[in-house]
Amino acid sequence: MVKVNGGLKMINKETIEDITALFSVSEAINRIEERLIRIERMLLSSHPQKPVNDVMLIDEALKFLMENGRPTSRSTLYKETSLGWIPSKRIGKRRVFSRKDLKNWLDTGMPKQIELDAADRLAERIGKYGKV
């Protein structure tokens, strides 16, 4: 007899077999779960983590440039990429930037913002007056 909800209930042989089977299933599930955890750990330790995504869109490139000491505006970035001063590529209608290429460009002495502004002013004078 087993106490259920404050009363006693008779347990027959089939009920005991059912309970035993449930414990066996539960134990089997626990063993399977432990093995899956071990397999997952082995897989994670044998494969290196994914690298940081190398491809950036315009907003990510602006943030990257700011974080690396070359803050610029969206319009300036578009202009400088269209002139070929900043490395980028077009995929369909989107302008994309390679994190690695931008880092290399920054490390190899990209034109400074002051020099670019001076070049813009010179280009405006040439446009207005024909010659400087």
C-alpha positions, 0 to 999 in steps of 0.5 A: 500500500502507498499513501496517495492524497492522504489516503491509502491505495493498493499498488499492483504488480503492473503499477510497480513494473510501470514505475520501474520502467519509468525510472529506467527510462529516466536513467537512460535519458540522464546517461544520454544527456551526459554523453551529449554534453561530453560530445559537445565539449569535445567538438567545441574544444577541437574546432576553433571559434568563428573569426570576427566577420570581416565584411562590414556595411557603412555603419560598421565601417564608420564605427570601426574607423572611429574606434581606430582614430579616423573618425569621419562622416558618412558622406565623406566615407562615401566620397573617399571610397568612390575616389578609391582612397578607402578600400571597399567593394560593391556587392550589388547596390551595397558598398562593403568594407573588409575589416582586414583591408581597412586595418591595413589601410590605416596601418600603412599611413592612410591620408590624414583628414586634414590632407583630404580637406586641403585636397577638397578645397583645392579641387573646389578652387580648380572647379571655380577658377579653372586653374590655381 
